[in-house]
Amino acid sequence: MDIESYFQESADVKMDFIQHNSEELQEVIWVIYDAIKNNHQIFICWNGWSAADAQHIAAEFTGRYKTERQSLPAIALTTDTSALTAIWNDYGFDQVFSRQLEWLGKKWDVLIWISTSWNSENIVKAVEMAKTQWIKTVGLLWKSGGKLKDMMDYALIVPSNNTPRIQECHMTIYHTICEIIDILVSKK
């Protein structure tokens, strides 16, 4: 059991990501900041275990990350179990996010999607809905990015096939976003 190798692999994946995505990550941070600054909302949605991460990120924005500041407009589309199950029952699971976005989303809002299974139909439909409403789309993806890579305005791709290492990198990405947004909002 070589415990250090797990830590090294995690660090290597993160460094590989940032070496290939630094500029795009900076652009994403500015897109999110501009949306917040102009009173637009940040929508976050994911499937499976990532649904908890959607709530985590929304809480970092609406509560606080590290800095005492105003609450920021973020909504996890994974939390309203009544809406999720009603939409699932009446329209199908492929529409659980797009139906919510259809009503809640407005022009220049931001939709953040994180995935280690990039071709789920409910993701595709949510991104398609976002496009019809001029909502900016950000994907935290992996490997090749799947079909979502070309659908997203911004695709941050973690170059790995190892799901736990990808998830660890995704967490570092969104914590970095939260920290820099904290700094930018606090300087206002």
Buried (B, 14 or more C-beta within 10 A) or exposed (E): EEEEEEEEBBBEBBEBBBEEBEEBBEBBBBBBBBBBEEEBBBBBBBBEEBBEBBBBBBBBBBEBBEEEBEEBBBBBBBBBEEBBEEBBEEEEBBBBBBBBBBEBBEEBBBBBBBBBBBEBEBBBBBBEBBBEBEBBBBBBBBBEBBEBBEBBBBBBBBBBEBEEBBBBBBBBBBBBBBBBBBBBBEEE
